[in-house]
Amino acid sequence: MLRLTDVHQKFEVGTINEKHVLKGIDLHIKEGDFVTIIGGNGAGKSTMLNAITGTNMITSGTITIDGNDVTKEPEYKRAKYIGRVFQDPRMGTASDMSIEENLAIAYRRGKLRTLKWGISHREREEYRQLLAELELGLDTRLKDKTRFLSGGQRQALTLLMASFHHPKLLLLDEHTAALDPKTAAKVLELTVKLVNENSLTAMMVTHNMRDALRIGNRLIMLHNGRIILDISGEEKKRLNVPDLLEMFEKASGEEMNNDRMLLS
């Protein structure tokens, strides 16, 4: 479903501030994989997701999605393959539009536009049913502006919108980091439910090592722009956090010193 081949990402090339953030990433994600991605600050996690979406055009290498070479394609063309949920709950929805209007935009994504007016009764009932499954009380608030929702409600709504049309790839960029622990757990539970029920291929960046081990069938660790660990299957299931820290130290040659990962 996704293949990155010798991907390099540099910024401010040719200047004194040149940064080499991704250093020869080789990664093959199979259809149906749910991959968790961990690493310290500056490891290249979000930069890799931005490279996949086309937010940043890579310096060299190739990227293919579902067999299609998208290396040179701009972000808007790659959007047909990708659903994404960001860390900031405000980024996934339009604050001054209602819940049903946000859902309608996602529902019509990639479809032929017509002059038909508004949202049909059938559509509205479909939205209501989908929202009821989230168990967050949103099915009775279709007319409410999304700016009045909590962070967790907005992330849940964004998740629903991102998975509406079963994207080839669902990217989750620390999408629970800005939420309180109880809400984060609810959104993670919903994430796993949507990914499994829709048989999505997903990549989830997280700082929480327990979540990285518990969720998905595969875990990769980035360090200084390189993949230093790639663990899947039974090996991943057997690991605990101390094991993972030990593996990091062996692979990187240094101790884990990221407070956010250690404290989580």
C-alpha positions as CSV (number, residue, x, y, z in Angstrom):
1,M,0.0,0.0,0.0
2,L,2.9,2.4,0.7
3,R,6.5,2.2,-0.3
4,L,9.2,4.7,0.6
5,T,12.5,4.1,-1.2
6,D,15.8,5.9,-0.1
7,V,13.8,9.0,0.9
8,H,15.9,12.0,2.0
9,Q,14.5,15.3,3.2
10,K,16.6,18.4,3.6
11,F,15.6,21.9,4.5
12,E,17.3,25.2,3.7
13,V,19.7,23.4,1.3
14,G,22.9,25.3,0.6
15,T,22.6,27.6,3.6
16,I,24.4,27.6,7.0
17,N,21.1,26.4,8.4
18,E,20.8,23.3,6.2
19,K,19.1,20.4,8.0
20,H,19.1,16.8,6.9
21,V,16.0,15.4,8.6
22,L,15.2,12.1,6.7
23,K,18.3,10.1,5.9
24,G,17.5,7.3,3.4
25,I,14.2,6.0,4.7
26,D,13.2,2.6,3.2
27,L,9.8,1.5,4.3
28,H,7.2,-0.9,2.9
29,I,3.7,-0.9,4.5
30,K,1.4,-3.7,3.4
31,E,-2.4,-3.3,3.0
32,G,-4.1,-3.7,6.3
33,D,-1.1,-2.9,8.4
34,F,-1.6,-0.7,11.5
35,V,1.8,0.7,12.2
36,T,2.7,2.7,15.3
37,I,5.7,5.1,15.0
38,I,7.7,6.3,17.9
39,G,10.9,8.4,18.4
40,G,12.2,11.4,20.2
41,N,11.8,15.0,19.3
42,G,13.5,15.7,15.9
43,A,13.6,12.0,15.0
44,G,11.7,12.8,11.8
45,K,8.2,11.3,12.6
46,S,6.0,14.2,11.4
47,T,8.5,15.0,8.6
48,M,8.0,11.5,7.3
49,L,4.2,11.9,7.3
50,N,4.5,15.3,5.6
51,A,6.7,13.6,2.9
52,I,4.0,11.0,2.4
53,T,1.2,13.6,2.0
54,G,3.2,15.9,-0.1
55,T,3.1,18.8,2.4
56,N,6.9,18.8,1.9
57,M,8.4,17.6,-1.4
58,I,11.2,15.2,-0.7
59,T,14.8,16.0,-1.7
60,S,15.4,12.6,-3.2
61,G,14.0,9.1,-3.3
62,T,10.5,7.7,-4.4
63,I,7.1,7.4,-2.8
64,T,4.4,5.1,-4.1
65,I,0.9,4.6,-2.7
66,D,-1.2,1.6,-3.9
67,G,1.3,1.1,-6.7
68,N,1.1,4.7,-7.9
69,D,4.3,6.8,-8.0
70,V,3.3,10.1,-6.2
71,T,6.8,11.4,-5.6
72,K,6.2,14.4,-7.9
73,E,2.5,14.9,-7.2
74,P,1.4,17.9,-5.1
75,E,-0.5,17.5,-1.8
76,Y,-4.0,18.1,-3.3
77,K,-3.5,15.2,-5.8
78,R,-2.3,12.8,-3.1
79,A,-5.3,13.7,-0.9
80,K,-7.5,11.2,-2.8
81,Y,-5.5,8.4,-1.2
82,I,-5.0,9.8,2.3
83,G,-7.0,10.6,5.4
84,R,-5.1,12.5,8.1
85,V,-5.8,13.5,11.7
86,F,-3.5,16.1,13.3
87,Q,-2.4,16.7,16.9
88,D,-4.4,19.9,17.1
89,P,-8.1,19.1,17.3
90,R,-9.0,22.4,15.6
91,M,-7.2,21.4,12.3
92,G,-9.5,18.7,11.2
93,T,-12.8,20.6,11.2
94,A,-14.1,24.1,10.1
95,S,-14.9,25.9,13.3
96,D,-17.6,28.2,11.9
97,M,-19.5,25.4,10.2
98,S,-21.9,23.0,11.9
99,I,-21.2,19.3,12.5
100,E,-23.4,18.2,9.7
101,E,-21.8,20.8,7.3
102,N,-18.4,19.4,8.1
103,L,-19.6,15.9,7.6
104,A,-21.2,16.9,4.3
105,I,-17.8,18.2,3.0
106,A,-16.1,15.0,3.9
107,Y,-19.0,12.9,2.4
108,R,-18.7,14.8,-0.9
109,R,-15.0,14.5,-1.1
110,G,-14.0,13.2,-4.5
111,K,-17.6,13.1,-5.8
112,L,-19.1,15.1,-8.7
113,R,-20.5,18.4,-7.5
114,T,-24.1,19.2,-8.5
115,L,-26.5,22.2,-8.1
116,K,-28.6,20.2,-5.7
117,W,-29.3,22.3,-2.6
118,G,-28.3,21.5,0.9
119,I,-28.2,18.3,2.9
120,S,-30.8,15.7,2.2
121,H,-32.9,14.0,4.9
122,R,-31.3,10.7,4.0
123,E,-27.9,12.1,4.4
124,R,-28.7,13.7,7.7
125,E,-30.1,10.5,9.1
126,E,-26.9,8.7,7.9
127,Y,-24.8,11.3,9.8
128,R,-26.9,10.9,12.9
129,Q,-26.5,7.1,12.9
130,L,-22.7,7.3,12.4
131,L,-22.4,9.9,15.2
132,A,-24.5,7.8,17.5
133,E,-22.0,5.0,17.2
134,L,-19.3,7.4,18.7
135,E,-21.3,7.5,21.9
136,L,-20.3,11.1,22.5
137,G,-23.8,12.8,22.2
138,L,-23.0,14.4,18.9
139,D,-26.0,12.7,17.1
140,T,-28.3,15.3,18.8
141,R,-26.1,18.3,17.9
142,L,-25.9,18.2,14.1
143,K,-26.6,22.0,13.9
144,D,-24.0,23.0,16.5
145,K,-20.8,24.8,15.3
146,T,-17.8,22.6,15.8
147,R,-16.0,25.4,17.8
148,F,-18.4,24.6,20.7
149,L,-17.2,21.0,20.9
150,S,-14.5,19.7,23.2
151,G,-11.1,18.6,21.9
152,G,-12.0,15.0,22.1
153,Q,-15.3,15.4,20.3
154,R,-13.6,17.3,17.5
155,Q,-10.9,14.6,17.2
156,A,-13.6,11.9,17.1
157,L,-15.5,13.9,14.4
158,T,-12.2,14.3,12.4
159,L,-11.5,10.6,12.7
160,L,-15.0,9.8,11.3
161,M,-14.5,12.3,8.5
162,A,-11.0,11.0,7.6
163,S,-12.3,7.4,7.3
164,F,-15.6,8.2,5.5
165,H,-14.5,6.8,2.1
166,H,-12.0,4.2,3.3
167,P,-8.8,6.0,2.3
168,K,-5.9,3.9,1.1
169,L,-3.8,5.3,4.0
170,L,-4.9,6.8,7.3
171,L,-2.2,9.0,9.0
172,L,-2.6,9.8,12.7
173,D,-0.1,12.4,13.8
174,E,-0.1,12.3,17.6
175,H,-3.8,12.8,17.4
176,T,-4.4,12.2,21.2
177,A,-1.4,14.3,22.5
178,A,-3.5,17.4,23.2
179,L,-6.3,15.5,25.0
180,D,-6.6,14.6,28.7
181,P,-5.9,11.0,29.5
182,K,-9.5,9.8,29.8
183,T,-10.5,11.5,26.5
184,A,-7.3,10.3,24.8
185,A,-8.2,6.7,25.8
186,K,-11.7,7.1,24.3
187,V,-10.3,8.5,21.0
188,L,-7.7,5.7,20.8
189,E,-10.5,3.1,21.4
190,L,-12.5,4.8,18.6
191,T,-9.4,4.8,16.4
192,V,-8.8,1.1,16.7
193,K,-12.5,0.4,16.1
194,L,-12.7,2.5,12.9
195,V,-9.4,1.0,11.6
196,N,-10.5,-2.6,12.2
197,E,-14.1,-2.3,11.1
198,N,-13.0,-0.6,7.8
199,S,-9.9,-2.7,7.3
200,L,-7.8,0.5,6.9
201,T,-4.1,0.7,6.4
202,A,-2.9,3.1,9.2
203,M,0.2,4.8,10.5
204,M,0.0,6.4,14.0
205,V,2.7,8.6,15.5
206,T,2.8,8.5,19.3
207,H,5.1,9.4,22.2
208,N,3.4,6.8,24.4
209,M,5.4,3.6,24.3
210,R,2.7,1.6,25.9
211,D,0.2,2.6,23.3
212,A,2.8,1.9,20.6
213,L,3.2,-1.6,21.9
214,R,-0.5,-2.3,22.6
215,I,-2.0,-1.0,19.3
216,G,-1.4,-2.2,15.8
217,N,0.5,-5.1,14.3
218,R,3.8,-3.4,13.7
219,L,6.0,-0.8,15.4
220,I,8.8,1.3,13.9
221,M,11.2,3.6,15.8
222,L,12.9,6.6,14.2
223,H,16.1,8.2,15.5
224,N,18.0,11.0,13.8
225,G,16.1,10.6,10.6
226,R,16.6,6.8,10.2
227,I,14.5,3.7,11.1
228,I,16.4,1.9,13.8
229,L,13.7,-0.6,14.8
230,D,11.0,-2.4,12.9
231,I,9.1,-4.9,15.0
232,S,5.9,-6.8,14.1
233,G,3.9,-9.9,14.9
234,E,4.6,-12.1,17.9
235,E,7.8,-10.3,18.7
236,K,5.9,-7.0,19.1
237,K,3.2,-8.7,21.3
238,R,5.9,-10.1,23.7
239,L,7.6,-6.7,24.3
240,N,7.1,-4.4,27.2
241,V,8.4,-0.8,27.7
242,P,11.8,-1.8,29.4
243,D,12.4,-4.2,26.5
244,L,11.8,-1.4,24.0
245,L,14.1,1.0,25.9
246,E,16.8,-1.7,25.9
247,M,16.4,-2.3,22.1
248,F,16.5,1.5,21.5
249,E,19.8,1.8,23.4
250,K,21.4,-1.1,21.5
251,A,20.2,0.1,18.1
252,S,21.1,3.8,18.6
253,G,24.1,3.5,20.8
254,E,22.7,5.9,23.3
255,E,20.2,6.2,26.2
256,M,16.7,7.3,25.7
257,N,16.6,10.9,27.0
258,N,13.2,12.1,25.8
259,D,11.2,13.1,28.9
260,R,7.9,13.0,27.1
261,M,8.3,9.4,26.0
262,L,9.7,8.2,29.3
263,L,7.0,9.9,31.4
264,S,4.2,8.6,29.2
